[in-house]
Amino acid sequence: MKKLPQISDAEYQVMKVIWRHAPINTNQVVKSLEPVSSWNPKTIQTLLLRLVKKGALAKEKDGRMFVYTPIVLEEEYRTDASRNFLEQFYNGAISSMVQNFIRQDQISDEEIRQLKEILDEKEASND
């Protein structure tokens, strides 16, 4: 598996817009982030440049604008971030994480039902 770049929380907000709307130009990114952030356009441009330098985005000149497309796919980033979270907080054991959520009453009955369905489906597919 390739090494994915470290992406800050702010950069992740930008990546979510790009994953959803790619290819997308700078102005479109700024407009998409207006409802969810108070960042000025220069801040967003800085975040875009960082993501390009980190290898998470590709940029291409289109007239007077830059157009961005993701190099890092959303699913591979989410998988890597989930794995890192589990390693950092639960020594890689998903069962420890689930137990913690249940003990802290942070998981609803509906979520427990959904987890049971997922586990039943997984078990059935392994037979």
N, CA, C and O atoms as a GROMACS GRO file, in nm:
protein
  508
    1MET      N    1   0.084  -0.119   0.000
    1MET     CA    2   0.000   0.000   0.000
    1MET      C    3   0.088   0.125   0.000
    1MET      O    4   0.187   0.132   0.073
    2LYS      N    5   0.051   0.223  -0.083
    2LYS     CA    6   0.133   0.343  -0.091
    2LYS      C    7   0.119   0.428   0.034
    2LYS      O    8   0.016   0.425   0.102
    3LYS      N    9   0.223   0.504   0.064
    3LYS     CA   10   0.223   0.594   0.180
    3LYS      C   11   0.139   0.716   0.146
    3LYS      O   12   0.166   0.787   0.049
    4LEU      N   13   0.038   0.740   0.227
    4LEU     CA   14  -0.051   0.854   0.205
    4LEU      C   15   0.000   0.975   0.282
    4LEU      O   16   0.058   0.960   0.389
    5PRO      N   17  -0.022   1.095   0.228
    5PRO     CA   18   0.023   1.215   0.299
    5PRO      C   19  -0.058   1.240   0.425
    5PRO      O   20  -0.175   1.202   0.435
    6GLN      N   21   0.006   1.304   0.522
    6GLN     CA   22  -0.065   1.348   0.642
    6GLN      C   23  -0.147   1.471   0.604
    6GLN      O   24  -0.094   1.566   0.547
    7ILE      N   25  -0.275   1.467   0.635
    7ILE     CA   26  -0.366   1.576   0.599
    7ILE      C   27  -0.425   1.633   0.728
    7ILE      O   28  -0.482   1.559   0.808
    8SER      N   29  -0.412   1.764   0.747
    8SER     CA   30  -0.467   1.830   0.866
    8SER      C   31  -0.619   1.833   0.857
    8SER      O   32  -0.677   1.804   0.753
    9ASP      N   33  -0.683   1.868   0.968
    9ASP     CA   34  -0.830   1.879   0.969
    9ASP      C   35  -0.879   1.982   0.868
    9ASP      O   36  -0.977   1.958   0.798
   10ALA      N   37  -0.812   2.094   0.860
   10ALA     CA   38  -0.852   2.198   0.764
   10ALA      C   39  -0.834   2.148   0.620
   10ALA      O   40  -0.921   2.168   0.535
   11GLU      N   41  -0.722   2.083   0.594
   11GLU     CA   42  -0.698   2.029   0.460
   11GLU      C   43  -0.801   1.922   0.425
   11GLU      O   44  -0.842   1.910   0.310
   12TYR      N   45  -0.842   1.846   0.525
   12TYR     CA   46  -0.943   1.742   0.503
   12TYR      C   47  -1.076   1.805   0.459
   12TYR      O   48  -1.146   1.749   0.374
   13GLN      N   49  -1.112   1.919   0.517
   13GLN     CA   50  -1.234   1.989   0.476
   13GLN      C   51  -1.228   2.027   0.328
   13GLN      O   52  -1.326   2.016   0.255
   14VAL      N   53  -1.110   2.072   0.284
   14VAL     CA   54  -1.091   2.107   0.143
   14VAL      C   55  -1.099   1.981   0.057
   14VAL      O   56  -1.161   1.981  -0.050
   15MET      N   57  -1.035   1.873   0.103
   15MET     CA   58  -1.036   1.748   0.026
   15MET      C   59  -1.179   1.695   0.009
   15MET      O   60  -1.212   1.643  -0.097
   16LYS      N   61  -1.262   1.708   0.111
   16LYS     CA   62  -1.400   1.660   0.099
   16LYS      C   63  -1.473   1.731  -0.014
   16LYS      O   64  -1.551   1.669  -0.087
   17VAL      N   65  -1.449   1.861  -0.029
   17VAL     CA   66  -1.511   1.936  -0.139
   17VAL      C   67  -1.458   1.885  -0.272
   17VAL      O   68  -1.536   1.865  -0.366
   18ILE      N   69  -1.330   1.865  -0.282
   18ILE     CA   70  -1.270   1.822  -0.408
   18ILE      C   71  -1.314   1.679  -0.443
   18ILE      O   72  -1.345   1.651  -0.558
   19TRP      N   73  -1.316   1.590  -0.344
   19TRP     CA   74  -1.364   1.454  -0.372
   19TRP      C   75  -1.506   1.456  -0.425
   19TRP      O   76  -1.540   1.377  -0.513
   20ARG      N   77  -1.588   1.544  -0.374
   20ARG     CA   78  -1.728   1.550  -0.412
   20ARG      C   79  -1.748   1.614  -0.550
   20ARG      O   80  -1.841   1.576  -0.622
   21HIS      N   81  -1.661   1.710  -0.587
   21HIS     CA   82  -1.689   1.791  -0.706
   21HIS      C   83  -1.579   1.790  -0.813
   21HIS      O   84  -1.590   1.864  -0.911
   22ALA      N   85  -1.477   1.709  -0.799
   22ALA     CA   86  -1.364   1.712  -0.892
   22ALA      C   87  -1.408   1.677  -1.034
   22ALA      O   88  -1.497   1.595  -1.054
   23PRO      N   89  -1.343   1.739  -1.133
   23PRO     CA   90  -1.246   1.848  -1.121
   23PRO      C   91  -1.316   1.978  -1.083
   23PRO      O   92  -1.430   2.003  -1.122
   24ILE      N   93  -1.245   2.059  -1.006
   24ILE     CA   94  -1.304   2.181  -0.951
   24ILE      C   95  -1.199   2.291  -0.948
   24ILE      O   96  -1.083   2.266  -0.915
   25ASN      N   97  -1.240   2.413  -0.982
   25ASN     CA   98  -1.144   2.524  -0.982
   25ASN      C   99  -1.141   2.595  -0.846
   25ASN      O  100  -1.225   2.570  -0.760
   26THR      N  101  -1.045   2.683  -0.831
   26THR     CA  102  -1.023   2.753  -0.705
   26THR      C  103  -1.149   2.826  -0.658
   26THR      O  104  -1.188   2.814  -0.542
   27ASN      N  105  -1.212   2.902  -0.747
   27ASN     CA  106  -1.332   2.978  -0.708
   27ASN      C  107  -1.445   2.886  -0.662
   27ASN      O  108  -1.517   2.918  -0.567
   28GLN      N  109  -1.460   2.772  -0.727
   28GLN     CA  110  -1.564   2.677  -0.688
   28GLN      C  111  -1.534   2.618  -0.550
   28GLN      O  112  -1.626   2.595  -0.470
   29VAL      N  113  -1.406   2.592  -0.521
   29VAL     CA  114  -1.369   2.542  -0.389
   29VAL      C  115  -1.404   2.646  -0.284
   29VAL      O  116  -1.464   2.613  -0.181
   30VAL      N  117  -1.367   2.771  -0.308
   30VAL     CA  118  -1.396   2.880  -0.214
   30VAL      C  119  -1.546   2.889  -0.191
   30VAL      O  120  -1.591   2.897  -0.077
   31LYS      N  121  -1.623   2.889  -0.297
   31LYS     CA  122  -1.769   2.901  -0.286
   31LYS      C  123  -1.829   2.782  -0.210
   31LYS      O  124  -1.922   2.800  -0.131
   32SER      N  125  -1.778   2.664  -0.233
   32SER     CA  126  -1.829   2.544  -0.164
   32SER      C  127  -1.798   2.546  -0.015
   32SER      O  128  -1.874   2.490   0.064
   33LEU      N  129  -1.688   2.611   0.024
   33LEU     CA  130  -1.649   2.616   0.164
   33LEU      C  131  -1.714   2.731   0.241
   33LEU      O  132  -1.713   2.731   0.364
   34GLU      N  133  -1.769   2.829   0.171
   34GLU     CA  134  -1.830   2.945   0.238
   34GLU      C  135  -1.932   2.906   0.345
   34GLU      O  136  -1.927   2.962   0.454
   35PRO      N  137  -2.024   2.813   0.318
   35PRO     CA  138  -2.125   2.781   0.420
   35PRO      C  139  -2.071   2.708   0.543
   35PRO      O  140  -2.135   2.707   0.648
   36VAL      N  141  -1.954   2.646   0.532
   36VAL     CA  142  -1.903   2.563   0.642
   36VAL      C  143  -1.776   2.616   0.707
   36VAL      O  144  -1.726   2.556   0.803
   37SER      N  145  -1.724   2.727   0.657
   37SER     CA  146  -1.602   2.782   0.717
   37SER      C  147  -1.603   2.934   0.709
   37SER      O  148  -1.680   2.993   0.634
   38SER      N  149  -1.517   2.994   0.789
   38SER     CA  150  -1.504   3.140   0.785
   38SER      C  151  -1.370   3.178   0.722
   38SER      O  152  -1.322   3.291   0.738
   39TRP      N  153  -1.309   3.084   0.649
   39TRP     CA  154  -1.180   3.110   0.587
   39TRP      C  155  -1.193   3.208   0.472
   39TRP      O  156  -1.291   3.207   0.398
   40ASN      N  157  -1.091   3.294   0.461
   40ASN     CA  158  -1.090   3.382   0.345
   40ASN      C  159  -1.029   3.308   0.226
   40ASN      O  160  -0.963   3.205   0.245
   41PRO      N  161  -1.049   3.359   0.104
   41PRO     CA  162  -0.999   3.289  -0.014
   41PRO      C  163  -0.848   3.261  -0.012
   41PRO      O  164  -0.804   3.156  -0.060
   42LYS      N  165  -0.769   3.352   0.044
   42LYS     CA  166  -0.623   3.330   0.052
   42LYS      C  167  -0.591   3.208   0.137
   42LYS      O  168  -0.501   3.131   0.104
   43THR      N  169  -0.662   3.191   0.247
   43THR     CA  170  -0.642   3.075   0.334
   43THR      C  171  -0.671   2.947   0.257
   43THR      O  172  -0.596   2.850   0.267
   44ILE      N  173  -0.780   2.946   0.182
   44ILE     CA  174  -0.817   2.828   0.104
   44ILE      C  175  -0.713   2.801  -0.003
   44ILE      O  176  -0.677   2.685  -0.027
   45GLN      N  177  -0.663   2.906  -0.068
   45GLN     CA  178  -0.558   2.888  -0.168
   45GLN      C  179  -0.432   2.828  -0.105
   45GLN      O  180  -0.366   2.743  -0.165
   46THR      N  181  -0.399   2.872   0.015
   46THR     CA  182  -0.284   2.817   0.086
   46THR      C  183  -0.305   2.668   0.115
   46THR      O  184  -0.214   2.588   0.097
   47LEU      N  185  -0.424   2.632   0.160
   47LEU     CA  186  -0.455   2.492   0.188
   47LEU      C  187  -0.446   2.408   0.059
   47LEU      O  188  -0.395   2.296   0.061
   48LEU      N  189  -0.495   2.462  -0.051
   48LEU     CA  190  -0.486   2.392  -0.179
   48LEU      C  191  -0.340   2.370  -0.219
   48LEU      O  192  -0.302   2.261  -0.262
   49LEU      N  193  -0.258   2.473  -0.204
   49LEU     CA  194  -0.115   2.460  -0.238
   49LEU      C  195  -0.046   2.356  -0.151
   49LEU      O  196   0.035   2.278  -0.201
   50ARG      N  197  -0.078   2.353  -0.022
   50ARG     CA  198  -0.021   2.252   0.068
   50ARG      C  199  -0.058   2.112   0.022
   50ARG      O  200   0.026   2.022   0.021
   51LEU      N  201  -0.184   2.095  -0.016
   51LEU     CA  202  -0.230   1.963  -0.060
   51LEU      C  203  -0.162   1.920  -0.190
   51LEU      O  204  -0.135   1.802  -0.210
   52VAL      N  205  -0.134   2.016  -0.277
   52VAL     CA  206  -0.061   1.985  -0.400
   52VAL      C  207   0.082   1.943  -0.364
   52VAL      O  208   0.131   1.843  -0.415
   53LYS      N  209   0.149   2.021  -0.276
   53LYS     CA  210   0.286   1.988  -0.235
   53LYS      C  211   0.295   1.852  -0.166
   53LYS      O  212   0.395   1.781  -0.181
   54LYS      N  213   0.192   1.817  -0.092
   54LYS     CA  214   0.191   1.689  -0.021
   54LYS      C  215   0.161   1.570  -0.113
   54LYS      O  216   0.177   1.455  -0.075
   55GLY      N  217   0.117   1.601  -0.236
   55GLY     CA  218   0.084   1.494  -0.329
   55GLY      C  219  -0.057   1.441  -0.316
   55GLY      O  220  -0.087   1.333  -0.367
   56ALA      N  221  -0.144   1.516  -0.249
   56ALA     CA  222  -0.283   1.473  -0.235
   56ALA      C  223  -0.370   1.522  -0.352
   56ALA      O  224  -0.472   1.461  -0.385
   57LEU      N  225  -0.327   1.633  -0.414
   57LEU     CA  226  -0.400   1.692  -0.526
   57LEU      C  227  -0.309   1.715  -0.646
   57LEU      O  228  -0.188   1.733  -0.632
   58ALA      N  229  -0.371   1.713  -0.762
   58ALA     CA  230  -0.304   1.758  -0.884
   58ALA      C  231  -0.372   1.888  -0.924
   58ALA      O  232  -0.492   1.905  -0.907
   59LYS      N  233  -0.291   1.981  -0.978
   59LYS     CA  234  -0.352   2.105  -1.027
   59LYS      C  235  -0.310   2.127  -1.171
   59LYS      O  236  -0.200   2.090  -1.212
   60GLU      N  237  -0.401   2.188  -1.244
   60GLU     CA  238  -0.379   2.213  -1.386
   60GLU      C  239  -0.431   2.352  -1.417
   60GLU      O  240  -0.538   2.392  -1.370
   61LYS      N  241  -0.356   2.426  -1.496
   61LYS     CA  242  -0.396   2.562  -1.533
   61LYS      C  243  -0.503   2.554  -1.642
   61LYS      O  244  -0.485   2.484  -1.743
   62ASP      N  245  -0.612   2.625  -1.622
   62ASP     CA  246  -0.720   2.633  -1.719
   62ASP      C  247  -0.755   2.780  -1.735
   62ASP      O  248  -0.835   2.834  -1.658
   63GLY      N  249  -0.695   2.845  -1.834
   63GLY     CA  250  -0.712   2.990  -1.849
   63GLY      C  251  -0.643   3.061  -1.734
   63GLY      O  252  -0.523   3.045  -1.714
   64ARG      N  253  -0.720   3.141  -1.659
   64ARG     CA  254  -0.663   3.212  -1.544
   64ARG      C  255  -0.684   3.138  -1.414
   64ARG      O  256  -0.646   3.186  -1.307
   65MET      N  257  -0.744   3.022  -1.421
   65MET     CA  258  -0.779   2.944  -1.302
   65MET      C  259  -0.694   2.818  -1.293
   65MET      O  260  -0.639   2.770  -1.392
   66PHE      N  261  -0.687   2.766  -1.171
   66PHE     CA  262  -0.632   2.633  -1.151
   66PHE      C  263  -0.748   2.538  -1.124
   66PHE      O  264  -0.843   2.573  -1.054
   67VAL      N  265  -0.738   2.420  -1.180
   67VAL     CA  266  -0.838   2.316  -1.160
   67VAL      C  267  -0.770   2.203  -1.083
   67VAL      O  268  -0.659   2.162  -1.115
   68TYR      N  269  -0.839   2.153  -0.981
   68TYR     CA  270  -0.783   2.053  -0.891
   68TYR      C  271  -0.856   1.920  -0.906
   68TYR      O  272  -0.978   1.915  -0.920
   69THR      N  273  -0.778   1.813  -0.902
   69THR     CA  274  -0.831   1.677  -0.897
   69THR      C  275  -0.755   1.600  -0.790
   69THR      O  276  -0.636   1.625  -0.768
   70PRO      N  277  -0.822   1.509  -0.723
   70PRO     CA  278  -0.755   1.434  -0.617
   70PRO      C  279  -0.660   1.328  -0.674
   70PRO      O  280  -0.690   1.262  -0.773
   71ILE      N  281  -0.546   1.314  -0.610
   71ILE     CA  282  -0.455   1.204  -0.638
   71ILE      C  283  -0.484   1.093  -0.536
   71ILE      O  284  -0.484   0.974  -0.569
   72VAL      N  285  -0.508   1.136  -0.412
   72VAL     CA  286  -0.545   1.043  -0.306
   72VAL      C  287  -0.696   1.022  -0.313
   72VAL      O  288  -0.773   1.118  -0.310
   73LEU      N  289  -0.737   0.897  -0.322
   73LEU     CA  290  -0.880   0.867  -0.328
   73LEU      C  291  -0.940   0.872  -0.188
   73LEU      O  292  -0.874   0.838  -0.090
   74GLU      N  293  -1.065   0.913  -0.181
   74GLU     CA  294  -1.133   0.929  -0.052
   74GLU      C  295  -1.135   0.797   0.026
   74GLU      O  296  -1.107   0.795   0.146
   75GLU      N  297  -1.168   0.689  -0.041
   75GLU     CA  298  -1.180   0.560   0.027
   75GLU      C  299  -1.044   0.514   0.083
   75GLU      O  300  -1.038   0.462   0.195
   76GLU      N  301  -0.936   0.533   0.007
   76GLU     CA  302  -0.806   0.491   0.058
   76GLU      C  303  -0.761   0.580   0.174
   76GLU      O  304  -0.695   0.533   0.266
   77TYR      N  305  -0.795   0.708   0.169
   77TYR     CA  306  -0.761   0.796   0.281
   77TYR      C  307  -0.841   0.758   0.406
   77TYR      O  308  -0.786   0.751   0.516
   78ARG      N  309  -0.970   0.733   0.388
   78ARG     CA  310  -1.056   0.696   0.501
   78ARG      C  311  -1.008   0.564   0.564
   78ARG      O  312  -1.005   0.552   0.686
   79THR      N  313  -0.971   0.468   0.482
   79THR     CA  314  -0.921   0.339   0.531
   79THR      C  315  -0.792   0.359   0.610
   79THR      O  316  -0.776   0.303   0.719
   80ASP      N  317  -0.701   0.438   0.557
   80ASP     CA  318  -0.574   0.465   0.624
   80ASP      C  319  -0.595   0.541   0.756
   80ASP      O  320  -0.534   0.508   0.858
   81ALA      N  321  -0.682   0.642   0.754
   81ALA     CA  322  -0.709   0.720   0.875
   81ALA      C  323  -0.776   0.634   0.981
   81ALA      O  324  -0.745   0.647   1.100
   82SER      N  325  -0.866   0.546   0.940
   82SER     CA  326  -0.932   0.456   1.035
   82SER      C  327  -0.832   0.362   1.099
   82SER      O  328  -0.833   0.340   1.220
   83ARG      N  329  -0.744   0.307   1.016
   83ARG     CA  330  -0.641   0.216   1.066
   83ARG      C  331  -0.550   0.288   1.166
   83ARG      O  332  -0.517   0.234   1.271
   84ASN      N  333  -0.509   0.409   1.132
   84ASN     CA  334  -0.423   0.487   1.221
   84ASN      C  335  -0.494   0.520   1.353
   84ASN      O  336  -0.432   0.513   1.460
   85PHE      N  337  -0.621   0.554   1.346
   85PHE     CA  338  -0.700   0.583   1.466
   85PHE      C  339  -0.705   0.461   1.557
   85PHE      O  340  -0.680   0.471   1.677
   86LEU      N  341  -0.737   0.346   1.499
   86LEU     CA  342  -0.742   0.223   1.578
   86LEU      C  343  -0.608   0.192   1.643
   86LEU      O  344  -0.601   0.155   1.760
   87GLU      N  345  -0.501   0.208   1.567
   87GLU     CA  346  -0.367   0.181   1.621
   87GLU      C  347  -0.334   0.277   1.736
   87GLU      O  348  -0.283   0.235   1.840
   88GLN      N  349  -0.362   0.404   1.714
   88GLN     CA  350  -0.325   0.507   1.812
   88GLN      C  351  -0.402   0.492   1.943
   88GLN      O  352  -0.344   0.505   2.051
   89PHE      N  353  -0.532   0.464   1.935
   89PHE     CA  354  -0.615   0.467   2.054
   89PHE      C  355  -0.655   0.330   2.110
   89PHE      O  356  -0.688   0.318   2.228
   90TYR      N  357  -0.652   0.226   2.024
   90TYR     CA  358  -0.702   0.096   2.068
   90TYR      C  359  -0.607  -0.019   2.032
   90TYR      O  360  -0.650  -0.134   2.024
   91ASN      N  361  -0.480   0.012   2.012
   91ASN     CA  362  -0.381  -0.090   1.977
   91ASN      C  363  -0.426  -0.178   1.860
   91ASN      O  364  -0.394  -0.296   1.854
   92GLY      N  365  -0.500  -0.118   1.769
   92GLY     CA  366  -0.543  -0.186   1.648
   92GLY      C  367  -0.663  -0.278   1.665
   92GLY      O  368  -0.703  -0.344   1.570
   93ALA      N  369  -0.720  -0.284   1.784
   93ALA     CA  370  -0.831  -0.376   1.811
   93ALA      C  371  -0.965  -0.306   1.800
   93ALA      O  372  -1.002  -0.225   1.884
   94ILE      N  373  -1.039  -0.339   1.695
   94ILE     CA  374  -1.170  -0.277   1.675
   94ILE      C  375  -1.267  -0.318   1.786
   94ILE      O  376  -1.355  -0.240   1.823
   95SER      N  377  -1.250  -0.438   1.840
   95SER     CA  378  -1.339  -0.482   1.948
   95SER      C  379  -1.323  -0.393   2.072
   95SER      O  380  -1.421  -0.366   2.141
   96SER      N  381  -1.201  -0.348   2.099
   96SER     CA  382  -1.179  -0.257   2.212
   96SER      C  383  -1.249  -0.124   2.190
   96SER      O  384  -1.305  -0.066   2.283
   97MET      N  385  -1.247  -0.077   2.067
   97MET     CA  386  -1.314   0.049   2.036
   97MET      C  387  -1.465   0.035   2.055
   97MET      O  388  -1.529   0.120   2.116
   98VAL      N  389  -1.522  -0.073   2.002
   98VAL     CA  390  -1.666  -0.094   2.014
   98VAL      C  391  -1.706  -0.108   2.161
   98VAL      O  392  -1.805  -0.050   2.204
   99GLN      N  393  -1.627  -0.185   2.237
   99GLN     CA  394  -1.655  -0.200   2.380
   99GLN      C  395  -1.654  -0.064   2.450
   99GLN      O  396  -1.741  -0.035   2.533
  100ASN      N  397  -1.558   0.019   2.417
  100ASN     CA  398  -1.549   0.152   2.477
  100ASN      C  399  -1.673   0.235   2.445
  100ASN      O  400  -1.729   0.300   2.534
  101PHE      N  401  -1.717   0.232   2.320
  101PHE     CA  402  -1.836   0.308   2.282
  101PHE      C  403  -1.960   0.256   2.355
  101PHE      O  404  -2.044   0.335   2.398
  102ILE      N  405  -1.971   0.124   2.368
  102ILE     CA  406  -2.087   0.067   2.437
  102ILE      C  407  -2.083   0.104   2.585
  102ILE      O  408  -2.185   0.145   2.641
  103ARG      N  409  -1.969   0.090   2.648
  103ARG     CA  410  -1.957   0.122   2.791
  103ARG      C  411  -1.983   0.269   2.819
  103ARG      O  412  -2.037   0.304   2.925
  104GLN      N  413  -1.946   0.355   2.728
  104GLN     CA  414  -1.967   0.498   2.747
  104GLN      C  415  -2.106   0.542   2.700
  104GLN      O  416  -2.138   0.661   2.699
  105ASP      N  417  -2.188   0.444   2.662
  105ASP     CA  418  -2.323   0.470   2.615
  105ASP      C  419  -2.324   0.567   2.497
  105ASP      O  420  -2.409   0.656   2.489
  106GLN      N  421  -2.228   0.549   2.407
  106GLN     CA  422  -2.216   0.636   2.290
  106GLN      C  423  -2.262   0.566   2.163
  106GLN      O  424  -2.232   0.611   2.052
  107ILE      N  425  -2.333   0.458   2.178
  107ILE     CA  426  -2.381   0.384   2.062
  107ILE      C  427  -2.528   0.352   2.087
  107ILE      O  428  -2.566   0.301   2.192
  108SER      N  429  -2.610   0.381   1.989
  108SER     CA  430  -2.755   0.363   2.005
  108SER      C  431  -2.795   0.218   1.979
  108SER      O  432  -2.718   0.140   1.924
  109ASP      N  433  -2.916   0.186   2.019
  109ASP     CA  434  -2.970   0.053   1.991
  109ASP      C  435  -2.976   0.028   1.842
  109ASP      O  436  -2.950  -0.084   1.796
  110GLU      N  437  -3.011   0.129   1.766
  110GLU     CA  438  -3.017   0.116   1.620
  110GLU      C  439  -2.878   0.086   1.562
  110GLU      O  440  -2.865   0.003   1.473
  111GLU      N  441  -2.777   0.153   1.613
  111GLU     CA  442  -2.641   0.126   1.565
  111GLU      C  443  -2.596  -0.015   1.602
  111GLU      O  444  -2.527  -0.081   1.524
  112ILE      N  445  -2.634  -0.062   1.720
  112ILE     CA  446  -2.603  -0.200   1.760
  112ILE      C  447  -2.672  -0.298   1.665
  112ILE      O  448  -2.610  -0.396   1.623
  113ARG      N  449  -2.797  -0.272   1.631
  113ARG     CA  450  -2.869  -0.358   1.537
  113ARG      C  451  -2.798  -0.360   1.402
  113ARG      O  452  -2.783  -0.466   1.341
  114GLN      N  453  -2.755  -0.243   1.354
  114GLN     CA  454  -2.685  -0.235   1.227
  114GLN      C  455  -2.553  -0.312   1.231
  114GLN      O  456  -2.517  -0.381   1.136
  115LEU      N  457  -2.480  -0.299   1.342
  115LEU     CA  458  -2.355  -0.373   1.358
  115LEU      C  459  -2.379  -0.524   1.355
  115LEU      O  460  -2.302  -0.598   1.293
  116LYS      N  461  -2.485  -0.570   1.421
  116LYS     CA  462  -2.518  -0.712   1.419
  116LYS      C  463  -2.545  -0.760   1.277
  116LYS      O  464  -2.499  -0.867   1.237
  117GLU      N  465  -2.619  -0.679   1.200
  117GLU     CA  466  -2.648  -0.714   1.060
  117GLU      C  467  -2.519  -0.724   0.980
  117GLU      O  468  -2.502  -0.818   0.902
  118ILE      N  469  -2.431  -0.629   0.997
  118ILE     CA  470  -2.303  -0.629   0.925
  118ILE      C  471  -2.223  -0.754   0.960
  118ILE      O  472  -2.168  -0.820   0.872
  119LEU      N  473  -2.216  -0.786   1.088
  119LEU     CA  474  -2.141  -0.904   1.132
  119LEU      C  475  -2.205  -1.032   1.081
  119LEU      O  476  -2.134  -1.125   1.040
  120ASP      N  477  -2.337  -1.039   1.082
  120ASP     CA  478  -2.407  -1.157   1.030
  120ASP      C  479  -2.380  -1.176   0.881
  120ASP      O  480  -2.355  -1.287   0.835
  121GLU      N  481  -2.385  -1.066   0.806
  121GLU     CA  482  -2.356  -1.072   0.662
  121GLU      C  483  -2.213  -1.118   0.637
  121GLU      O  484  -2.188  -1.200   0.549
  122LYS      N  485  -2.120  -1.064   0.713
  122LYS     CA  486  -1.980  -1.101   0.698
  122LYS      C  487  -1.960  -1.248   0.728
  122LYS      O  488  -1.890  -1.319   0.656
  123GLU      N  489  -2.022  -1.295   0.837
  123GLU     CA  490  -2.010  -1.436   0.876
  123GLU      C  491  -2.070  -1.526   0.769
  123GLU      O  492  -2.014  -1.631   0.738
  124ALA      N  493  -2.185  -1.487   0.712
  124ALA     CA  494  -2.250  -1.566   0.609
  124ALA      C  495  -2.166  -1.573   0.482
  124ALA      O  496  -2.163  -1.675   0.414
  125SER      N  497  -2.098  -1.464   0.450
  125SER     CA  498  -2.015  -1.463   0.329
  125SER      C  499  -1.886  -1.543   0.346
  125SER      O  500  -1.824  -1.582   0.247
  126ASN      N  501  -1.847  -1.569   0.469
  126ASN     CA  502  -1.727  -1.649   0.495
  126ASN      C  503  -1.756  -1.798   0.492
  126ASN      O  504  -1.663  -1.879   0.488
  127ASP      N  505  -1.884  -1.837   0.494
  127ASP     CA  506  -1.920  -1.980   0.493
  127ASP      C  507  -1.905  -2.041   0.358
  127ASP      O  508  -1.931  -2.160   0.340
   0.00000   0.00000   0.00000
